[in-house]
Amino acid sequence: MSNTEDLRQKSDDQLSAELTELKREAFNLRFQAATNQLERPARVQEVRRTIARIKTLQSERTRAAAAKA
């Protein structure tokens, strides 16, 4: 998965910023879905999965930092 590899190379701040942006996009996509204005319905699933990937990476990094301390 190149997407996961790209995310792993980003810093914690970059991941947080991207997570915020994706959550905003997911919110907008939900509204578009409710009003039947979605152009690409598959984008909803892509955004949700990317959010999950970012959260997983953040928790992995948190656990790794706790293990070192």
CHARMM-style PDB file with segment names, atoms N, HN, CA, C and O in Angstrom:
ATOM      1  N   MET     1       0.832  -1.191   0.000  1.00  0.00      PROA
ATOM      2  CA  MET     1       0.000   0.000   0.000  1.00  0.00      PROA
ATOM      3  C   MET     1       0.874   1.251   0.000  1.00  0.00      PROA
ATOM      4  O   MET     1       1.532   1.555   0.995  1.00  0.00      PROA
ATOM      5  N   SER     2       0.879   1.947  -1.080  1.00  0.00      PROA
ATOM      6  HN  SER     2       0.345   1.700  -1.889  1.00  0.00      PROA
ATOM      7  CA  SER     2       1.677   3.164  -1.159  1.00  0.00      PROA
ATOM      8  C   SER     2       1.069   4.251  -0.273  1.00  0.00      PROA
ATOM      9  O   SER     2       1.793   5.093   0.259  1.00  0.00      PROA
ATOM     10  N   ASN     3      -0.244   4.239  -0.114  1.00  0.00      PROA
ATOM     11  HN  ASN     3      -0.832   3.555  -0.547  1.00  0.00      PROA
ATOM     12  CA  ASN     3      -0.901   5.242   0.719  1.00  0.00      PROA
ATOM     13  C   ASN     3      -0.418   5.155   2.168  1.00  0.00      PROA
ATOM     14  O   ASN     3      -0.142   6.176   2.799  1.00  0.00      PROA
ATOM     15  N   THR     4      -0.320   3.947   2.683  1.00  0.00      PROA
ATOM     16  HN  THR     4      -0.544   3.118   2.171  1.00  0.00      PROA
ATOM     17  CA  THR     4       0.137   3.751   4.053  1.00  0.00      PROA
ATOM     18  C   THR     4       1.601   4.148   4.193  1.00  0.00      PROA
ATOM     19  O   THR     4       1.991   4.751   5.193  1.00  0.00      PROA
ATOM     20  N   GLU     5       2.400   3.815   3.206  1.00  0.00      PROA
ATOM     21  HN  GLU     5       2.084   3.325   2.393  1.00  0.00      PROA
ATOM     22  CA  GLU     5       3.816   4.186   3.240  1.00  0.00      PROA
ATOM     23  C   GLU     5       3.983   5.702   3.214  1.00  0.00      PROA
ATOM     24  O   GLU     5       4.843   6.248   3.906  1.00  0.00      PROA
ATOM     25  N   ASP     6       3.168   6.373   2.421  1.00  0.00      PROA
ATOM     26  HN  ASP     6       2.470   5.929   1.859  1.00  0.00      PROA
ATOM     27  CA  ASP     6       3.222   7.836   2.366  1.00  0.00      PROA
ATOM     28  C   ASP     6       2.856   8.437   3.725  1.00  0.00      PROA
ATOM     29  O   ASP     6       3.477   9.400   4.174  1.00  0.00      PROA
ATOM     30  N   LEU     7       1.853   7.864   4.365  1.00  0.00      PROA
ATOM     31  HN  LEU     7       1.348   7.082   3.999  1.00  0.00      PROA
ATOM     32  CA  LEU     7       1.422   8.376   5.661  1.00  0.00      PROA
ATOM     33  C   LEU     7       2.488   8.146   6.724  1.00  0.00      PROA
ATOM     34  O   LEU     7       2.672   8.987   7.603  1.00  0.00      PROA
ATOM     35  N   ARG     8       3.183   7.032   6.658  1.00  0.00      PROA
ATOM     36  HN  ARG     8       3.033   6.349   5.943  1.00  0.00      PROA
ATOM     37  CA  ARG     8       4.223   6.728   7.645  1.00  0.00      PROA
ATOM     38  C   ARG     8       5.376   7.721   7.580  1.00  0.00      PROA
ATOM     39  O   ARG     8       6.052   7.944   8.584  1.00  0.00      PROA
ATOM     40  N   GLN     9       5.610   8.317   6.423  1.00  0.00      PROA
ATOM     41  HN  GLN     9       5.061   8.136   5.607  1.00  0.00      PROA
ATOM     42  CA  GLN     9       6.715   9.254   6.255  1.00  0.00      PROA
ATOM     43  C   GLN     9       6.383  10.644   6.788  1.00  0.00      PROA
ATOM     44  O   GLN     9       7.278  11.475   6.939  1.00  0.00      PROA
ATOM     45  N   LYS    10       5.131  10.903   7.069  1.00  0.00      PROA
ATOM     46  HN  LYS    10       4.404  10.228   6.947  1.00  0.00      PROA
ATOM     47  CA  LYS    10       4.722  12.222   7.552  1.00  0.00      PROA
ATOM     48  C   LYS    10       4.956  12.345   9.049  1.00  0.00      PROA
ATOM     49  O   LYS    10       4.974  11.354   9.779  1.00  0.00      PROA
ATOM     50  N   SER    11       5.136  13.588   9.486  1.00  0.00      PROA
ATOM     51  HN  SER    11       5.122  14.393   8.893  1.00  0.00      PROA
ATOM     52  CA  SER    11       5.334  13.851  10.910  1.00  0.00      PROA
ATOM     53  C   SER    11       3.984  13.815  11.627  1.00  0.00      PROA
ATOM     54  O   SER    11       2.930  13.766  10.993  1.00  0.00      PROA
ATOM     55  N   ASP    12       4.036  13.838  12.943  1.00  0.00      PROA
ATOM     56  HN  ASP    12       4.892  13.878  13.458  1.00  0.00      PROA
ATOM     57  CA  ASP    12       2.804  13.817  13.738  1.00  0.00      PROA
ATOM     58  C   ASP    12       1.933  15.032  13.442  1.00  0.00      PROA
ATOM     59  O   ASP    12       0.710  14.915  13.357  1.00  0.00      PROA
ATOM     60  N   ASP    13       2.560  16.201  13.285  1.00  0.00      PROA
ATOM     61  HN  ASP    13       3.553  16.295  13.354  1.00  0.00      PROA
ATOM     62  CA  ASP    13       1.797  17.416  12.994  1.00  0.00      PROA
ATOM     63  C   ASP    13       1.126  17.332  11.628  1.00  0.00      PROA
ATOM     64  O   ASP    13      -0.020  17.752  11.469  1.00  0.00      PROA
ATOM     65  N   GLN    14       1.835  16.792  10.648  1.00  0.00      PROA
ATOM     66  HN  GLN    14       2.766  16.451  10.778  1.00  0.00      PROA
ATOM     67  CA  GLN    14       1.259  16.650   9.317  1.00  0.00      PROA
ATOM     68  C   GLN    14       0.091  15.670   9.332  1.00  0.00      PROA
ATOM     69  O   GLN    14      -0.917  15.886   8.659  1.00  0.00      PROA
ATOM     70  N   LEU    15       0.229  14.603  10.096  1.00  0.00      PROA
ATOM     71  HN  LEU    15       1.048  14.427  10.643  1.00  0.00      PROA
ATOM     72  CA  LEU    15      -0.865  13.627  10.197  1.00  0.00      PROA
ATOM     73  C   LEU    15      -2.093  14.249  10.857  1.00  0.00      PROA
ATOM     74  O   LEU    15      -3.221  14.013  10.425  1.00  0.00      PROA
ATOM     75  N   SER    16      -1.876  15.032  11.889  1.00  0.00      PROA
ATOM     76  HN  SER    16      -0.959  15.224  12.241  1.00  0.00      PROA
ATOM     77  CA  SER    16      -2.998  15.688  12.572  1.00  0.00      PROA
ATOM     78  C   SER    16      -3.707  16.656  11.644  1.00  0.00      PROA
ATOM     79  O   SER    16      -4.936  16.729  11.631  1.00  0.00      PROA
ATOM     80  N   ALA    17      -2.932  17.397  10.872  1.00  0.00      PROA
ATOM     81  HN  ALA    17      -1.934  17.337  10.883  1.00  0.00      PROA
ATOM     82  CA  ALA    17      -3.530  18.354   9.927  1.00  0.00      PROA
ATOM     83  C   ALA    17      -4.328  17.620   8.852  1.00  0.00      PROA
ATOM     84  O   ALA    17      -5.430  18.040   8.499  1.00  0.00      PROA
ATOM     85  N   GLU    18      -3.778  16.534   8.337  1.00  0.00      PROA
ATOM     86  HN  GLU    18      -2.883  16.193   8.624  1.00  0.00      PROA
ATOM     87  CA  GLU    18      -4.476  15.776   7.312  1.00  0.00      PROA
ATOM     88  C   GLU    18      -5.737  15.118   7.880  1.00  0.00      PROA
ATOM     89  O   GLU    18      -6.756  15.029   7.195  1.00  0.00      PROA
ATOM     90  N   LEU    19      -5.665  14.662   9.126  1.00  0.00      PROA
ATOM     91  HN  LEU    19      -4.838  14.735   9.682  1.00  0.00      PROA
ATOM     92  CA  LEU    19      -6.831  14.064   9.771  1.00  0.00      PROA
ATOM     93  C   LEU    19      -7.958  15.088   9.893  1.00  0.00      PROA
ATOM     94  O   LEU    19      -9.118  14.776   9.624  1.00  0.00      PROA
ATOM     95  N   THR    20      -7.614  16.297  10.294  1.00  0.00      PROA
ATOM     96  HN  THR    20      -6.672  16.550  10.512  1.00  0.00      PROA
ATOM     97  CA  THR    20      -8.611  17.363  10.415  1.00  0.00      PROA
ATOM     98  C   THR    20      -9.253  17.654   9.060  1.00  0.00      PROA
ATOM     99  O   THR    20     -10.469  17.813   8.955  1.00  0.00      PROA
ATOM    100  N   GLU    21      -8.421  17.720   8.036  1.00  0.00      PROA
ATOM    101  HN  GLU    21      -7.433  17.591   8.121  1.00  0.00      PROA
ATOM    102  CA  GLU    21      -8.926  17.990   6.692  1.00  0.00      PROA
ATOM    103  C   GLU    21      -9.842  16.876   6.203  1.00  0.00      PROA
ATOM    104  O   GLU    21     -10.881  17.143   5.599  1.00  0.00      PROA
ATOM    105  N   LEU    22      -9.460  15.626   6.460  1.00  0.00      PROA
ATOM    106  HN  LEU    22      -8.615  15.409   6.950  1.00  0.00      PROA
ATOM    107  CA  LEU    22     -10.270  14.497   6.026  1.00  0.00      PROA
ATOM    108  C   LEU    22     -11.593  14.416   6.793  1.00  0.00      PROA
ATOM    109  O   LEU    22     -12.619  14.044   6.223  1.00  0.00      PROA
ATOM    110  N   LYS    23     -11.571  14.757   8.065  1.00  0.00      PROA
ATOM    111  HN  LYS    23     -10.738  15.060   8.528  1.00  0.00      PROA
ATOM    112  CA  LYS    23     -12.822  14.759   8.837  1.00  0.00      PROA
ATOM    113  C   LYS    23     -13.784  15.810   8.292  1.00  0.00      PROA
ATOM    114  O   LYS    23     -14.993  15.587   8.231  1.00  0.00      PROA
ATOM    115  N   ARG    24     -13.237  16.952   7.898  1.00  0.00      PROA
ATOM    116  HN  ARG    24     -12.255  17.133   7.947  1.00  0.00      PROA
ATOM    117  CA  ARG    24     -14.072  18.008   7.310  1.00  0.00      PROA
ATOM    118  C   ARG    24     -14.653  17.531   5.976  1.00  0.00      PROA
ATOM    119  O   ARG    24     -15.821  17.777   5.675  1.00  0.00      PROA
ATOM    120  N   GLU    25     -13.828  16.849   5.184  1.00  0.00      PROA
ATOM    121  HN  GLU    25     -12.879  16.649   5.428  1.00  0.00      PROA
ATOM    122  CA  GLU    25     -14.304  16.317   3.908  1.00  0.00      PROA
ATOM    123  C   GLU    25     -15.377  15.257   4.124  1.00  0.00      PROA
ATOM    124  O   GLU    25     -16.369  15.225   3.397  1.00  0.00      PROA
ATOM    125  N   ALA    26     -15.189  14.391   5.114  1.00  0.00      PROA
ATOM    126  HN  ALA    26     -14.383  14.417   5.705  1.00  0.00      PROA
ATOM    127  CA  ALA    26     -16.184  13.359   5.408  1.00  0.00      PROA
ATOM    128  C   ALA    26     -17.517  13.991   5.814  1.00  0.00      PROA
ATOM    129  O   ALA    26     -18.584  13.508   5.434  1.00  0.00      PROA
ATOM    130  N   PHE    27     -17.443  15.064   6.582  1.00  0.00      PROA
ATOM    131  HN  PHE    27     -16.577  15.456   6.891  1.00  0.00      PROA
ATOM    132  CA  PHE    27     -18.646  15.784   7.001  1.00  0.00      PROA
ATOM    133  C   PHE    27     -19.387  16.316   5.767  1.00  0.00      PROA
ATOM    134  O   PHE    27     -20.602  16.165   5.643  1.00  0.00      PROA
ATOM    135  N   ASN    28     -18.631  16.937   4.866  1.00  0.00      PROA
ATOM    136  HN  ASN    28     -17.644  17.059   4.967  1.00  0.00      PROA
ATOM    137  CA  ASN    28     -19.251  17.478   3.651  1.00  0.00      PROA
ATOM    138  C   ASN    28     -19.817  16.378   2.765  1.00  0.00      PROA
ATOM    139  O   ASN    28     -20.874  16.549   2.158  1.00  0.00      PROA
ATOM    140  N   LEU    29     -19.121  15.257   2.690  1.00  0.00      PROA
ATOM    141  HN  LEU    29     -18.262  15.119   3.183  1.00  0.00      PROA
ATOM    142  CA  LEU    29     -19.615  14.143   1.879  1.00  0.00      PROA
ATOM    143  C   LEU    29     -20.909  13.570   2.446  1.00  0.00      PROA
ATOM    144  O   LEU    29     -21.792  13.163   1.691  1.00  0.00      PROA
ATOM    145  N   ARG    30     -21.024  13.536   3.768  1.00  0.00      PROA
ATOM    146  HN  ARG    30     -20.307  13.867   4.382  1.00  0.00      PROA
ATOM    147  CA  ARG    30     -22.273  13.052   4.380  1.00  0.00      PROA
ATOM    148  C   ARG    30     -23.444  13.951   3.995  1.00  0.00      PROA
ATOM    149  O   ARG    30     -24.539  13.465   3.712  1.00  0.00      PROA
ATOM    150  N   PHE    31     -23.214  15.254   3.986  1.00  0.00      PROA
ATOM    151  HN  PHE    31     -22.325  15.650   4.215  1.00  0.00      PROA
ATOM    152  CA  PHE    31     -24.284  16.172   3.587  1.00  0.00      PROA
ATOM    153  C   PHE    31     -24.637  15.991   2.116  1.00  0.00      PROA
ATOM    154  O   PHE    31     -25.813  16.013   1.753  1.00  0.00      PROA
ATOM    155  N   GLN    32     -23.634  15.814   1.274  1.00  0.00      PROA
ATOM    156  HN  GLN    32     -22.679  15.796   1.568  1.00  0.00      PROA
ATOM    157  CA  GLN    32     -23.898  15.589  -0.145  1.00  0.00      PROA
ATOM    158  C   GLN    32     -24.672  14.294  -0.354  1.00  0.00      PROA
ATOM    159  O   GLN    32     -25.555  14.228  -1.209  1.00  0.00      PROA
ATOM    160  N   ALA    33     -24.348  13.274   0.416  1.00  0.00      PROA
ATOM    161  HN  ALA    33     -23.631  13.327   1.110  1.00  0.00      PROA
ATOM    162  CA  ALA    33     -25.057  11.998   0.302  1.00  0.00      PROA
ATOM    163  C   ALA    33     -26.511  12.145   0.727  1.00  0.00      PROA
ATOM    164  O   ALA    33     -27.407  11.554   0.125  1.00  0.00      PROA
ATOM    165  N   ALA    34     -26.735  12.935   1.766  1.00  0.00      PROA
ATOM    166  HN  ALA    34     -26.006  13.415   2.255  1.00  0.00      PROA
ATOM    167  CA  ALA    34     -28.098  13.117   2.267  1.00  0.00      PROA
ATOM    168  C   ALA    34     -28.971  13.863   1.261  1.00  0.00      PROA
ATOM    169  O   ALA    34     -30.183  13.654   1.205  1.00  0.00      PROA
ATOM    170  N   THR    35     -28.351  14.728   0.474  1.00  0.00      PROA
ATOM    171  HN  THR    35     -27.366  14.897   0.520  1.00  0.00      PROA
ATOM    172  CA  THR    35     -29.111  15.502  -0.511  1.00  0.00      PROA
ATOM    173  C   THR    35     -28.975  14.934  -1.923  1.00  0.00      PROA
ATOM    174  O   THR    35     -29.347  15.585  -2.899  1.00  0.00      PROA
ATOM    175  N   ASN    36     -28.443  13.727  -2.025  1.00  0.00      PROA
ATOM    176  HN  ASN    36     -28.140  13.198  -1.232  1.00  0.00      PROA
ATOM    177  CA  ASN    36     -28.260  13.047  -3.320  1.00  0.00      PROA
ATOM    178  C   ASN    36     -27.454  13.869  -4.320  1.00  0.00      PROA
ATOM    179  O   ASN    36     -27.802  13.926  -5.500  1.00  0.00      PROA
ATOM    180  N   GLN    37     -26.384  14.503  -3.858  1.00  0.00      PROA
ATOM    181  HN  GLN    37     -26.101  14.457  -2.900  1.00  0.00      PROA
ATOM    182  CA  GLN    37     -25.541  15.306  -4.734  1.00  0.00      PROA
ATOM    183  C   GLN    37     -24.124  14.750  -4.848  1.00  0.00      PROA
ATOM    184  O   GLN    37     -23.224  15.448  -5.316  1.00  0.00      PROA
ATOM    185  N   LEU    38     -23.918  13.516  -4.431  1.00  0.00      PROA
ATOM    186  HN  LEU    38     -24.649  12.949  -4.052  1.00  0.00      PROA
ATOM    187  CA  LEU    38     -22.582  12.925  -4.495  1.00  0.00      PROA
ATOM    188  C   LEU    38     -22.184  12.662  -5.937  1.00  0.00      PROA
ATOM    189  O   LEU    38     -22.933  12.049  -6.697  1.00  0.00      PROA
ATOM    190  N   GLU    39     -20.989  13.134  -6.310  1.00  0.00      PROA
ATOM    191  HN  GLU    39     -20.380  13.632  -5.693  1.00  0.00      PROA
ATOM    192  CA  GLU    39     -20.482  12.849  -7.646  1.00  0.00      PROA
ATOM    193  C   GLU    39     -19.763  11.510  -7.664  1.00  0.00      PROA
ATOM    194  O   GLU    39     -19.895  10.740  -8.615  1.00  0.00      PROA
ATOM    195  N   ARG    40     -18.992  11.231  -6.595  1.00  0.00      PROA
ATOM    196  HN  ARG    40     -18.885  11.857  -5.823  1.00  0.00      PROA
ATOM    197  CA  ARG    40     -18.233   9.979  -6.496  1.00  0.00      PROA
ATOM    198  C   ARG    40     -18.561   9.306  -5.176  1.00  0.00      PROA
ATOM    199  O   ARG    40     -17.906   9.587  -4.172  1.00  0.00      PROA
ATOM    200  N   PRO    41     -19.545   8.435  -5.145  1.00  0.00      PROA
ATOM    201  CA  PRO    41     -19.921   7.761  -3.897  1.00  0.00      PROA
ATOM    202  C   PRO    41     -18.793   6.955  -3.271  1.00  0.00      PROA
ATOM    203  O   PRO    41     -18.769   6.785  -2.052  1.00  0.00      PROA
ATOM    204  N   ALA    42     -17.863   6.458  -4.070  1.00  0.00      PROA
ATOM    205  HN  ALA    42     -17.883   6.596  -5.060  1.00  0.00      PROA
ATOM    206  CA  ALA    42     -16.757   5.666  -3.533  1.00  0.00      PROA
ATOM    207  C   ALA    42     -15.806   6.523  -2.697  1.00  0.00      PROA
ATOM    208  O   ALA    42     -15.043   5.992  -1.891  1.00  0.00      PROA
ATOM    209  N   ARG    43     -15.848   7.831  -2.883  1.00  0.00      PROA
ATOM    210  HN  ARG    43     -16.469   8.262  -3.538  1.00  0.00      PROA
ATOM    211  CA  ARG    43     -14.953   8.719  -2.138  1.00  0.00      PROA
ATOM    212  C   ARG    43     -15.246   8.664  -0.642  1.00  0.00      PROA
ATOM    213  O   ARG    43     -14.336   8.841   0.168  1.00  0.00      PROA
ATOM    214  N   VAL    44     -16.493   8.423  -0.264  1.00  0.00      PROA
ATOM    215  HN  VAL    44     -17.232   8.279  -0.922  1.00  0.00      PROA
ATOM    216  CA  VAL    44     -16.857   8.323   1.151  1.00  0.00      PROA
ATOM    217  C   VAL    44     -16.061   7.208   1.815  1.00  0.00      PROA
ATOM    218  O   VAL    44     -15.510   7.395   2.900  1.00  0.00      PROA
ATOM    219  N   GLN    45     -16.001   6.072   1.176  1.00  0.00      PROA
ATOM    220  HN  GLN    45     -16.448   5.921   0.295  1.00  0.00      PROA
ATOM    221  CA  GLN    45     -15.266   4.923   1.725  1.00  0.00      PROA
ATOM    222  C   GLN    45     -13.763   5.197   1.748  1.00  0.00      PROA
ATOM    223  O   GLN    45     -13.083   4.820   2.703  1.00  0.00      PROA
ATOM    224  N   GLU    46     -13.236   5.850   0.708  1.00  0.00      PROA
ATOM    225  HN  GLU    46     -13.789   6.156  -0.067  1.00  0.00      PROA
ATOM    226  CA  GLU    46     -11.807   6.176   0.662  1.00  0.00      PROA
ATOM    227  C   GLU    46     -11.425   7.072   1.836  1.00  0.00      PROA
ATOM    228  O   GLU    46     -10.411   6.847   2.495  1.00  0.00      PROA
ATOM    229  N   VAL    47     -12.242   8.085   2.089  1.00  0.00      PROA
ATOM    230  HN  VAL    47     -13.066   8.268   1.553  1.00  0.00      PROA
ATOM    231  CA  VAL    47     -11.963   9.031   3.166  1.00  0.00      PROA
ATOM    232  C   VAL    47     -12.023   8.321   4.517  1.00  0.00      PROA
ATOM    233  O   VAL    47     -11.156   8.529   5.366  1.00  0.00      PROA
ATOM    234  N   ARG    48     -13.037   7.489   4.718  1.00  0.00      PROA
ATOM    235  HN  ARG    48     -13.742   7.320   4.028  1.00  0.00      PROA
ATOM    236  CA  ARG    48     -13.172   6.775   5.990  1.00  0.00      PROA
ATOM    237  C   ARG    48     -11.976   5.871   6.252  1.00  0.00      PROA
ATOM    238  O   ARG    48     -11.472   5.805   7.373  1.00  0.00      PROA
ATOM    239  N   ARG    49     -11.526   5.178   5.216  1.00  0.00      PROA
ATOM    240  HN  ARG    49     -11.935   5.232   4.305  1.00  0.00      PROA
ATOM    241  CA  ARG    49     -10.384   4.272   5.384  1.00  0.00      PROA
ATOM    242  C   ARG    49      -9.089   5.031   5.644  1.00  0.00      PROA
ATOM    243  O   ARG    49      -8.251   4.587   6.429  1.00  0.00      PROA
ATOM    244  N   THR    50      -8.927   6.171   4.989  1.00  0.00      PROA
ATOM    245  HN  THR    50      -9.607   6.532   4.351  1.00  0.00      PROA
ATOM    246  CA  THR    50      -7.723   6.971   5.215  1.00  0.00      PROA
ATOM    247  C   THR    50      -7.719   7.531   6.636  1.00  0.00      PROA
ATOM    248  O   THR    50      -6.670   7.586   7.278  1.00  0.00      PROA
ATOM    249  N   ILE    51      -8.878   7.943   7.123  1.00  0.00      PROA
ATOM    250  HN  ILE    51      -9.729   7.898   6.600  1.00  0.00      PROA
ATOM    251  CA  ILE    51      -8.983   8.410   8.509  1.00  0.00      PROA
ATOM    252  C   ILE    51      -8.585   7.284   9.462  1.00  0.00      PROA
ATOM    253  O   ILE    51      -7.855   7.514  10.426  1.00  0.00      PROA
ATOM    254  N   ALA    52      -9.054   6.088   9.198  1.00  0.00      PROA
ATOM    255  HN  ALA    52      -9.647   5.901   8.414  1.00  0.00      PROA
ATOM    256  CA  ALA    52      -8.712   4.936  10.049  1.00  0.00      PROA
ATOM    257  C   ALA    52      -7.215   4.646  10.005  1.00  0.00      PROA
ATOM    258  O   ALA    52      -6.613   4.327  11.030  1.00  0.00      PROA
ATOM    259  N   ARG    53      -6.614   4.755   8.823  1.00  0.00      PROA
ATOM    260  HN  ARG    53      -7.104   5.014   7.990  1.00  0.00      PROA
ATOM    261  CA  ARG    53      -5.163   4.536   8.708  1.00  0.00      PROA
ATOM    262  C   ARG    53      -4.386   5.542   9.544  1.00  0.00      PROA
ATOM    263  O   ARG    53      -3.433   5.183  10.237  1.00  0.00      PROA
ATOM    264  N   ILE    54      -4.798   6.804   9.474  1.00  0.00      PROA
ATOM    265  HN  ILE    54      -5.572   7.096   8.911  1.00  0.00      PROA
ATOM    266  CA  ILE    54      -4.098   7.854  10.222  1.00  0.00      PROA
ATOM    267  C   ILE    54      -4.239   7.612  11.719  1.00  0.00      PROA
ATOM    268  O   ILE    54      -3.261   7.723  12.459  1.00  0.00      PROA
ATOM    269  N   LYS    55      -5.441   7.285  12.170  1.00  0.00      PROA
ATOM    270  HN  LYS    55      -6.235   7.195  11.569  1.00  0.00      PROA
ATOM    271  CA  LYS    55      -5.654   7.028  13.595  1.00  0.00      PROA
ATOM    272  C   LYS    55      -4.840   5.834  14.068  1.00  0.00      PROA
ATOM    273  O   LYS    55      -4.315   5.839  15.182  1.00  0.00      PROA
ATOM    274  N   THR    56      -4.733   4.810  13.230  1.00  0.00      PROA
ATOM    275  HN  THR    56      -5.159   4.806  12.325  1.00  0.00      PROA
ATOM    276  CA  THR    56      -3.937   3.638  13.577  1.00  0.00      PROA
ATOM    277  C   THR    56      -2.471   4.019  13.720  1.00  0.00      PROA
ATOM    278  O   THR    56      -1.813   3.614  14.678  1.00  0.00      PROA
ATOM    279  N   LEU    57      -1.956   4.795  12.772  1.00  0.00      PROA
ATOM    280  HN  LEU    57      -2.491   5.124  11.994  1.00  0.00      PROA
ATOM    281  CA  LEU    57      -0.564   5.236  12.849  1.00  0.00      PROA
ATOM    282  C   LEU    57      -0.312   6.067  14.098  1.00  0.00      PROA
ATOM    283  O   LEU    57       0.713   5.908  14.760  1.00  0.00      PROA
ATOM    284  N   GLN    58      -1.244   6.950  14.417  1.00  0.00      PROA
ATOM    285  HN  GLN    58      -2.077   7.079  13.880  1.00  0.00      PROA
ATOM    286  CA  GLN    58      -1.082   7.783  15.609  1.00  0.00      PROA
ATOM    287  C   GLN    58      -1.051   6.928  16.873  1.00  0.00      PROA
ATOM    288  O   GLN    58      -0.256   7.186  17.777  1.00  0.00      PROA
ATOM    289  N   SER    59      -1.905   5.919  16.942  1.00  0.00      PROA
ATOM    290  HN  SER    59      -2.551   5.709  16.208  1.00  0.00      PROA
ATOM    291  CA  SER    59      -1.910   5.074  18.141  1.00  0.00      PROA
ATOM    292  C   SER    59      -0.651   4.214  18.205  1.00  0.00      PROA
ATOM    293  O   SER    59      -0.129   3.967  19.292  1.00  0.00      PROA
ATOM    294  N   GLU    60      -0.159   3.758  17.057  1.00  0.00      PROA
ATOM    295  HN  GLU    60      -0.584   3.959  16.174  1.00  0.00      PROA
ATOM    296  CA  GLU    60       1.090   2.994  17.032  1.00  0.00      PROA
ATOM    297  C   GLU    60       2.236   3.856  17.548  1.00  0.00      PROA
ATOM    298  O   GLU    60       3.053   3.400  18.349  1.00  0.00      PROA
ATOM    299  N   ARG    61       2.291   5.088  17.092  1.00  0.00      PROA
ATOM    300  HN  ARG    61       1.628   5.459  16.442  1.00  0.00      PROA
ATOM    301  CA  ARG    61       3.360   5.993  17.521  1.00  0.00      PROA
ATOM    302  C   ARG    61       3.248   6.310  19.003  1.00  0.00      PROA
ATOM    303  O   ARG    61       4.264   6.425  19.689  1.00  0.00      PROA
ATOM    304  N   THR    62       2.040   6.451  19.502  1.00  0.00      PROA
ATOM    305  HN  THR    62       1.215   6.358  18.945  1.00  0.00      PROA
ATOM    306  CA  THR    62       1.843   6.721  20.924  1.00  0.00      PROA
ATOM    307  C   THR    62       2.320   5.541  21.769  1.00  0.00      PROA
ATOM    308  O   THR    62       3.001   5.722  22.779  1.00  0.00      PROA
ATOM    309  N   ARG    63       1.953   4.336  21.344  1.00  0.00      PROA
ATOM    310  HN  ARG    63       1.400   4.189  20.524  1.00  0.00      PROA
ATOM    311  CA  ARG    63       2.382   3.133  22.065  1.00  0.00      PROA
ATOM    312  C   ARG    63       3.895   2.960  22.011  1.00  0.00      PROA
ATOM    313  O   ARG    63       4.504   2.549  22.999  1.00  0.00      PROA
ATOM    314  N   ALA    64       4.504   3.266  20.879  1.00  0.00      PROA
ATOM    315  HN  ALA    64       4.009   3.600  20.076  1.00  0.00      PROA
ATOM    316  CA  ALA    64       5.954   3.146  20.748  1.00  0.00      PROA
ATOM    317  C   ALA    64       6.667   4.147  21.655  1.00  0.00      PROA
ATOM    318  O   ALA    64       7.691   3.826  22.258  1.00  0.00      PROA
ATOM    319  N   ALA    65       6.127   5.348  21.749  1.00  0.00      PROA
ATOM    320  HN  ALA    65       5.295   5.608  21.259  1.00  0.00      PROA
ATOM    321  CA  ALA    65       6.722   6.371  22.611  1.00  0.00      PROA
ATOM    322  C   ALA    65       6.559   5.981  24.075  1.00  0.00      PROA
ATOM    323  O   ALA    65       7.464   6.212  24.877  1.00  0.00      PROA
ATOM    324  N   ALA    66       5.426   5.395  24.434  1.00  0.00      PROA
ATOM    325  HN  ALA    66       4.691   5.207  23.782  1.00  0.00      PROA
ATOM    326  CA  ALA    66       5.196   4.968  25.817  1.00  0.00      PROA
ATOM    327  C   ALA    66       6.112   3.806  26.184  1.00  0.00      PROA
ATOM    328  O   ALA    66       6.547   3.693  27.330  1.00  0.00      PROA
ATOM    329  N   ALA    67       6.402   2.951  25.221  1.00  0.00      PROA
ATOM    330  HN  ALA    67       6.048   3.042  24.291  1.00  0.00      PROA
ATOM    331  CA  ALA    67       7.275   1.799  25.486  1.00  0.00      PROA
ATOM    332  C   ALA    67       8.715   2.247  25.718  1.00  0.00      PROA
ATOM    333  O   ALA    67       9.440   1.628  26.496  1.00  0.00      PROA
ATOM    334  N   LYS    68       9.127   3.305  25.054  1.00  0.00      PROA
ATOM    335  HN  LYS    68       8.538   3.808  24.421  1.00  0.00      PROA
ATOM    336  CA  LYS    68      10.502   3.819  25.218  1.00  0.00      PROA
ATOM    337  C   LYS    68      10.693   4.498  26.572  1.00  0.00      PROA
ATOM    338  O   LYS    68      11.775   4.463  27.157  1.00  0.00      PROA
ATOM    339  N   ALA    69       9.619   5.114  27.053  1.00  0.00      PROA
ATOM    340  HN  ALA    69       8.739   5.143  26.578  1.00  0.00      PROA
ATOM    341  CA  ALA    69       9.729   5.871  28.299  1.00  0.00      PROA
ATOM    342  C   ALA    69       9.746   5.006  29.527  1.00  0.00      PROA
ATOM    343  OT1 ALA    69       9.835   5.518  30.643  1.00  0.00      PROA
TER     344      ALA     69
END
